[in-house]
Amino acid sequence: MIDQAITSAPVIAPYRVITGASNRLLAVERLAIMGLMFLLTGLILVNVVTRYTGFPIYWIDESAVYSVVWLTFIGASAMTRLRLDFSVTMLTERLPPGPMKIAKVISTGAVVAFGLALAAMCWLWMDPVGIARAGFDAREFAGDSFNFLYTERTQTLNWPTWVLYLILPIFAVSMTIHGAANILEDLELVPKAALPGFRLSDIDAVN
């Protein structure tokens, strides 16, 4: 009876893990996008009111800029999973179903390759191993490697710039996961997932 129970238990294939991670990540990105849009709107309104009353807050402009940066990268990652990224279909729409499927897989594979390359670049740039070897001493790390990432601070917020630059490796990893999930769907290894909360994903003429 135990052997029968083990045999009948569902097997979790690796591609299910990838698509599940992508869908959960997309749900987090949806909340992040909503929060950043709310934050950006609030910052702009406060900036307008304070400037109109003659008491401008000097750090709001920089806050709004970094909010837009994070919103852009997180939105771009979500658009990758939703297949709302830009695509040129002048050639692929004239191909038979077989070559069209291959072209779509190649296109999505290029997205994954770009995400992996960006992740590798961020690893070399941020050098977490190097900063750890320096005992997380930014000045010592900068003196040894001439990498001043961890010593720089923003102009008005006076925040460490590396904290704000974290969006780059986050974007690289999330885009890679979404691209891998899209490839699995293109290869028909998994059914196309329904993505609640994103009705725009059913728009025609997108990638």
C-alpha positions in Angstrom: 0.0 0.0 0.0 2.9 2.3 0.7 4.4 1.6 -2.7 1.1 2.3 -4.3 0.8 5.6 -2.5 4.3 6.6 -3.6 3.6 5.6 -7.2 0.4 7.6 -7.3 1.9 10.8 -5.8 2.3 13.6 -8.3 5.8 14.2 -9.6 6.9 17.9 -9.5 8.9 18.4 -12.7 11.5 21.1 -12.9 9.5 23.1 -15.4 6.6 23.3 -13.0 9.0 24.8 -10.4 10.1 27.4 -13.0 6.6 28.4 -14.1 5.4 28.5 -10.5 8.3 30.7 -9.5 7.6 33.0 -12.4 3.9 33.3 -11.5 4.6 34.1 -7.9 7.2 36.6 -8.9 4.8 38.2 -11.2 2.3 38.6 -8.4 4.9 40.3 -6.3 5.8 42.6 -9.2 2.2 43.5 -9.6 2.0 44.7 -6.0 5.4 46.5 -6.4 4.2 48.3 -9.5 1.0 49.4 -7.8 3.0 50.6 -4.8 5.5 52.5 -6.8 2.8 54.2 -8.9 1.1 55.3 -5.8 4.4 56.5 -4.3 5.3 58.4 -7.5 1.9 60.1 -7.7 2.2 61.1 -4.1 5.7 62.5 -4.6 4.6 64.5 -7.6 1.6 66.0 -5.9 3.6 66.9 -2.8 6.2 68.5 -5.0 3.6 70.6 -6.8 1.9 71.7 -3.6 5.1 72.6 -1.8 6.5 74.5 -4.7 3.2 76.4 -5.1 3.3 77.4 -1.5 6.9 78.5 -1.6 8.3 75.7 0.6 9.7 73.1 -1.8 11.2 69.9 -0.4 14.6 69.5 -2.0 14.8 65.7 -2.0 11.5 65.0 -3.7 12.8 65.4 -7.2 15.5 62.7 -6.7 13.0 60.4 -5.0 10.7 60.7 -7.9 13.5 59.9 -10.4 14.5 56.8 -8.6 10.9 55.7 -8.2 10.5 56.0 -12.0 13.7 53.9 -12.5 12.5 51.1 -10.2 9.0 51.2 -11.7 10.5 51.0 -15.2 12.6 47.9 -14.5 10.0 46.1 -12.6 7.4 46.9 -15.2 9.7 45.7 -18.0 10.2 42.4 -16.1 6.4 41.9 -15.8 5.9 42.8 -19.5 8.4 40.0 -20.4 6.2 37.4 -18.7 3.0 39.0 -20.1 4.6 39.0 -23.6 3.8 42.7 -23.9 7.4 43.5 -24.9 7.9 45.0 -28.3 8.2 42.6 -31.3 8.4 42.9 -35.0 6.1 40.4 -36.7 6.6 41.4 -40.3 8.5 38.2 -41.0 7.2 35.7 -38.4 3.5 36.3 -39.1 4.1 35.0 -42.7 5.9 31.8 -41.6 4.2 28.4 -41.3 3.3 27.3 -37.8 6.4 25.2 -37.3 9.0 27.9 -38.3 6.9 30.5 -36.4 7.2 28.4 -33.2 11.0 28.1 -33.7 11.3 31.8 -34.3 9.4 32.5 -31.1 11.5 30.1 -29.1 14.7 31.8 -30.5 13.3 35.2 -29.6 12.5 34.2 -26.1 15.8 32.5 -25.8 17.6 35.7 -26.6 15.7 37.4 -23.7 17.0 34.7 -21.4 20.5 35.0 -22.7 20.3 38.8 -22.2 19.1 38.3 -18.6 21.9 35.9 -17.8 24.5 38.2 -19.4 23.2 41.2 -17.4 23.2 39.1 -14.2 26.9 38.1 -14.9 27.7 41.8 -15.5 26.1 42.8 -12.2 28.0 40.1 -10.4 31.3 41.4 -11.7 30.3 45.0 -11.1 29.0 44.7 -7.6 31.6 42.0 -6.7 29.8 40.6 -3.6 32.8 38.3 -2.9 35.2 41.1 -3.0 33.3 43.4 -0.6 32.9 40.4 1.7 36.6 39.7 1.7 37.2 43.4 2.6 35.0 42.9 5.7 32.3 45.0 4.1 34.6 48.0 4.4 33.7 50.2 1.4 36.8 52.3 1.6 39.2 49.3 1.8 37.3 47.6 -1.1 37.5 50.8 -3.2 41.3 51.1 -2.5 42.0 47.5 -3.5 39.7 47.3 -6.6 39.2 50.9 -7.7 35.5 50.1 -7.6 33.8 53.0 -5.8 30.3 51.7 -6.0 30.0 51.2 -2.3 31.4 54.6 -1.4 29.1 56.7 -3.5 26.0 58.3 -2.2 23.0 60.1 -3.8 23.1 63.9 -4.0 20.0 64.9 -1.9 18.8 61.7 -0.2 22.3 60.8 0.8 21.5 57.1 0.3 24.1 54.5 -0.7 23.9 54.3 -4.5 24.4 50.5 -4.4 21.0 50.1 -2.7 19.3 51.8 -5.6 21.4 49.9 -8.2 20.1 46.6 -6.8 17.2 46.9 -9.2 19.6 45.8 -12.0 20.4 42.3 -10.6 16.8 42.0 -9.5 15.7 42.8 -13.0 18.2 40.4 -14.5 17.1 37.5 -12.4 13.4 38.1 -12.7 13.6 38.6 -16.5 15.5 35.3 -16.8 12.9 33.4 -14.8 10.1 34.9 -16.8 11.9 34.2 -20.1 12.5 30.6 -19.1 8.8 30.2 -18.2 7.8 31.6 -21.6 10.1 29.2 -23.4 8.5 26.3 -21.6 5.1 27.5 -22.8 6.4 28.0 -26.3 7.7 24.5 -26.4 4.3 23.3 -25.1 6.0 21.6 -22.1 3.5 23.3 -19.9 0.1 24.8 -20.6 -0.1 28.6 -21.0 -0.7 30.0 -17.5 -3.6 32.2 -16.7 -2.3 35.3 -15.2 -4.9 36.9 -12.9 -4.8 40.7 -12.5 -3.3 41.2 -15.9 -6.0 41.3 -18.5 -3.7 43.0 -21.0 -1.9 39.7 -21.5 -4.6 38.6 -23.9 -4.0 41.4 -26.4 -3.3 40.4 -29.9 -0.3 41.3 -32.0 2.2 41.2 -29.1 5.2 38.9 -28.7 
